[in-house]
């Protein structure tokens, strides 16, 4: 059985490595913060949807 990582392209492996380095350096937005941001958009979208006939 081969490792799934071995089957990735060079570019995919590089992107994963970049993401891991960003996480190590705390260069990310917490999941809860992202959900708060999307909730604002969802509420705005819901208001607009209610206005449409």
C-alpha positions in Angstrom: 0.0 0.0 0.0 1.5 3.3 -1.0 1.3 6.6 0.9 -1.2 9.0 -0.6 1.3 11.8 -0.3 3.5 10.1 -2.8 0.8 10.2 -5.5 0.5 14.0 -5.3 2.0 16.3 -7.9 5.0 18.5 -7.0 2.8 21.5 -6.9 0.3 19.9 -4.5 3.1 18.8 -2.2 4.5 22.4 -2.2 1.1 23.8 -1.3 0.8 21.4 1.6 4.2 22.3 2.8 3.4 26.0 2.6 0.2 25.4 4.6 2.0 23.5 7.3 4.6 26.2 7.6 1.8 28.8 7.9 0.1 26.8 10.6 3.4 26.5 12.5 3.9 30.2 12.3 0.2 30.8 13.4 -0.5 32.4 10.1 -4.1 31.4 9.9 -7.6 32.4 10.9 -9.3 30.3 13.6 -12.3 28.2 12.5 -14.6 30.1 14.9 -13.6 33.4 13.5 -14.2 32.2 9.9 -17.7 31.0 10.9 -18.4 34.5 12.4 -17.4 36.2 9.2 -19.6 33.8 7.1 -22.5 34.2 9.4 -22.5 37.9 8.7 -22.7 37.2 4.9 -25.4 34.6 5.5 -27.5 37.0 7.4 -27.1 39.7 4.7 -28.0 37.1 2.0 -31.1 36.0 4.0 -32.3 39.6 4.2 -31.8 40.1 0.5 -33.6 36.8 -0.3 -36.6 37.9 1.8 -37.0 41.0 -0.3 -37.2 39.2 -3.6 -40.7 38.5 -4.9 
